[in-house]
Amino acid sequence: MLREELGDFGFSDKEIDVYLALLSLGEAATSAISEAADVSQQAVYTITDRLEDRGLVRVNDHASPKTIRAVPPKESMAALSSRIDSITPVLDSRFNDTKPQTPELKMVKSHETALKRLQEAISQAQREVIVAIPERVYPDIEHELQAARERDVLVFLLVQDVDDPSTARERFSGAADIVRCWTENILFLFATDTQSANPSVHQSALVGDALLLSGTHETGDGVAVSEKHLAGSIHGMFFSAYWPAGTEVFITDPDPLPKTYDWFRQAVFHAMLHKKRGTDIWADIETDDGETISGRVSNISQALIAPTTNEYTLQTSLTLETDEGEMSVGGRNAILENYEAKSVTLRVE
């Protein structure tokens, strides 16, 4: 173990041999060190000079024959620690604390790790959170979900194996924009800020089975990812396969208008809430190309809120009546729509 630690500090094998031998001898001539370390005497001269530069030994040139004495480790290690402390602020001033450049793909098998990742992902989310959890886990993330809602993060919550869905509105209000319940208990999933256009926004996702959060002797596993396409795939799986299977038990009130949204799904979500209340709304769209289009919202395609109004899976778009005719608008990376929205301002006229 000691040899490995010294190696991590940059000692070569021969330097380790000489230093450990000298610690045992205390002070000795180069010939004695050479014999004890099984290193040539010429090498001992070179190595002890390097050890002296590090403050680990003292070379007594005035003695005849010349001897080398080990500095007491308590003294030499204290000096080394002081040197490290002295350069740490300088190194810190040069350090650029950037986001990791390598996308993550990691197996998760621990209940504690999975829960910690979930809590941290919700706490760091800036735009959107989707979560599918067994009901027993909800108290562990309730605070984080409430804080996310206070930051105006859009939260979709799918709760599995709920004992009494009739109490869901009271229980989950303030922790999510919309909650659905599902009788099964087989899934654990979360994703945050997928499809964000901002490179500084960390996209995170994990998918696994519910046993991963059981905290019992039963085992489950999951896969955590941060690569945007993989995280986006988990998001798509959530809304295409699991979200439709749930029963809507809570939905928030629509935002007061006018309001500007930088997150397109949030604009569509609240546009649909207003439409369900019979409110005619208008939208001003800043497109990704820098254009601005305005008009009455004539159609909303979505599967976020019941009843669904989309024509194909994952379609989320607004159609506006403009002076040039009807124009369709989608979110980031929209393909079928006429425009890709950068921001949406909803208003009532």
N, C-alpha and C positions, 0 to 999 in steps of 0.2 A: 504494500500500500504506500509506504514512504517513497519507494523508488518511483512509483507511478505519479505521485504528487510532485516530486522534484522534476520529473520529466515534463509535467504540464507547465512547470515554471521555466522551461527552456534548457534544463540541464541535459547534456549528453550522457550516454551510459558511462563513459570513462570519467567524466566530471563527478557523476554520482558515486562511482567506485572510490575516487580519491577523497571526496568530501566525507563520505561515511567512514572511511578508514581513518581519516584525520580526527573525526569526532571521537572515535574510540581511543586513539593514541593521545589526544590532547595537544601535544607538541612533539614534533619529531623531525629528524633530518629527511631529506628527500629519498635517501636510500631505504629507510625504514618504511616510508609511505609507499614507495614503489613496490616493496615486497608485500606489504599488507593489502594493497589494492590490486596487485598483479597487473601493474601498468609500468611501462618503461620509465626509467628515471628522467629521460629527456622530456617525456610527456608530462611528468609530474611538475617540472619547471614551468611549462606552458600553462598547465591547468591551474596551478596554484596562483599564477599571476592573474588569471581571469577570476578566480574565486576572491582574490584580494580586491579586485575592482568592484566586486559585488558586496564587499564588506563582510564576507563570511570567514576570512582568515587574515592573519597578519604574517607577513614574511619578514623574518629577522635576518637582514642582509649582513648586519654587523657581526653575527655569530660565525664561528668557524668550527665545524662546518655549518653552513646556513641551515636554519631550522624554520619550520612553518608551524604556527600555533592557530588552533581553531578559536574563533571568536565565540563566546558563550551564545548558544542559540537564542536565548531570551533577549540578549542585546542585539544580535544581528537581525533577528526577525522584527524587532521593534524598529530598527533603523530602516529596514525594507518597507515596513508598513507605513512609516512616516514619509518615505519617498513616494509611495503610491498615493497617499493622501494629498501630497503637495501638487501632484500633476493632475489629479482627478478634476478640479475645477476647470483647468485649461482644456482637458479633453472634452469635458461636458459642454464647454462653450463652442467647440467645433462640431459637436454631434448634431446631426439633422434627424430629428425623430419623425421619420416618415412612416406611412402605412406599409405593412408588409407587401412586397411585390409578388410573392409567390402565392397563388391561390391555395387554399387549404382543402384537403381531402383526408379525413381522419376518422377512424373507427372510434366509437364511444361505447364503453361497456359499463361504466360506473353510474349509479343513481346520482351520486353527488356531483359528478362532472356534468351530466346531462342537465340537471336542475340549475347548476351554476351558469352553464352556457345559455340556458333559456332566460334566466334573470338578467344576465349581462346583455344579451341581444335586445331584450325589450328596453332596458335602460338606455341603450345607445341608439335606438331607432330614431330616425328623424322624420320619416314620412309615413311608413305603414308597417303594421305588424299583423301577421296571420298566425294563429295558434290553434292546435288541436291537442287536447289533453284529457286524461281521465279527471272526473270531478274532484277526486281526492287531492289533486295537485293544485287546484285553484287557490287555496289559501296561501300557498308558497309564492305565488306570483301576483296576488291581488294588488299589493302596493305598487309594484312596477307597472302594472297595467293602468292603474289610476294615474300615476305620474305621467305615463305616456299620453293619456287622454288630455291631461292638463297642458301638455306641449302641443296639442292639436294633431297628434299622430292618429291616423286612421287605423282602427283596431277591429279585426274580425276574429271572433272567438267561437270555436266549435268544442263543446263540452260533451264528453262521452259518459255513458252509464249514470245519468242523472237520476237521483232517487225521486225527486218531486219537481217536475218541470214548472208547476204552477207558481213556485216561489222564485223562478229564475229572474223575472223582471226586477224584483226588489233586491235580489242578491247580486246581480251582475251590473246593475245600473251604475254608471260612472266609471266602469272598468273596460267598457267596449262600446263601439258604435253599433254593433249588431252581434247578437248571440244566437247560435243554433245548438240544439241538443240532439244527441244521437244515442240510441239504446246500446250500441256496440261499445266495446272497450278493447280495441285492438291496435290503436294508432297513437303515436306521439309524433308531432310535427310542428315545426315553426319556421317562418321565413320573415326577414325584415328588409325593407327598402330595396327589394328586387326591382330591376329595370330603372334604377336611379341614374339620371344623366350626369350627376355630380361625381367625379372620380374620387373625391375625398370622403364620400359617404360609403361606409362599410356595409356590404351586402352579406348577410349571414343566413344560413339555413341548416336544418337538421331534420332527418326523418328516421324513424325507428319504430319498434313496437312498444305498446303501453307498458310491458313488463320492465322496460328500462327505467321507469319511474316508480316501480313498485316499492323499492326499498326493502324487499324481503330476500329470502334465499333464492327465489326464482330469478332467472337471468334473462336479460334481453339485451339487444344491442341496437346501435344506430350509426348513421354516417353523417358527419358534419362537413359542410362545404361552404366555401366563400366565392368560388369562381362564379361569375355572373350568369353564365348559361345554365350551369347545374342548379344554382339557387333559383333561377327563373323556372326551371323544369319542375322543381318541388312546388313552387307557387302555382304553376299550371295544374299539377296533379291535385292539389288541394281544391281548387275551384271547379275542376271538371269531374272529379271522382268522389270527393268526400263532402264538400259543402252542399251539393244538391241533396244528399241523403239526410241532412239534418232538418229539424223542425224549428222554425223561427220562433223564439220565445221572448226576444227583446230587440227593440230597435230604437235608436236615439231620435230626438226631435231634429228637424232640419235647421241648418244654420240660418241666423238672420241675414238678410241680403240688403245691400250688395256685399259680396265677399270675393276676394281673389284667391285662387288656388294654384299653387305650383305643382301639386300632385294631381294628375289627371283623374285617376280613379276616385279620388275624394270629391272632385267636382261632379263627376257622373253620379256618385252615390247621393250627394245632396240635391242634385237636380232631380233625381228620381223621387226622393222624399217629398220635394215640393210638388212634383207632378201628381203623386198619389193624393195630395191634399187639394188638388184641383187648381193649383197656382200656375198661371202662365209666366214663364221666365224667359229672359233674354240673356245672351252670352256675348261677351267680347273676348275673342280668342287671339292671343299673341302666338303666332306660329313659329316653328323652329327656323323658318327662313326669314324671320323678322317682319312678316306681314301682320296686319291686324284685320280680322274679319268679324263682323257683328251681325246679329240677327236673332229672331225668335227661335227658341229651341222647339223644333217641330217633332223630333223623334229622339228617343233614348234607347240605345241597345245595350243591355247589360244582363248579368246573371248574379249580381251581388245581392239584390233584394227581391223577395217574392212579390208579385209574379215576375218570372223572367221575361225579358222582351228581346233577347238576342236571337239572331237567325242561325248562328253557328257558335261552336264552343269557344269560350273565352272572348267573344266579341264584346268590346266595351267602347262605345262611341256616342257622339252627339251629332245630330243633324240640325243645321241652322237654315232658316229662310233668310237669304241675303238678297241684296239688290241684283246680284248676278244669278240668282236661282238657289236651289238647295245645295248645300255643301256639307259633306261629312267630315268629322274631325275625330282623330284617334289620339292615343297617347304616344309615348316614346316608341319608336320603331314601327309606327303604324304603316301598314302595307296597302290595305284595301281602301282606306279612307282618302279623301282629297287632301287633307292637311294633317300635319303632326303638331299637336299643341305643345307650347312651352309653358303657357299659363292660361288660366280661364277665370274670367270675372263673371259671376252670375249676378243678375239684377232683376228687379220687378219693374214693369212699366204699365 
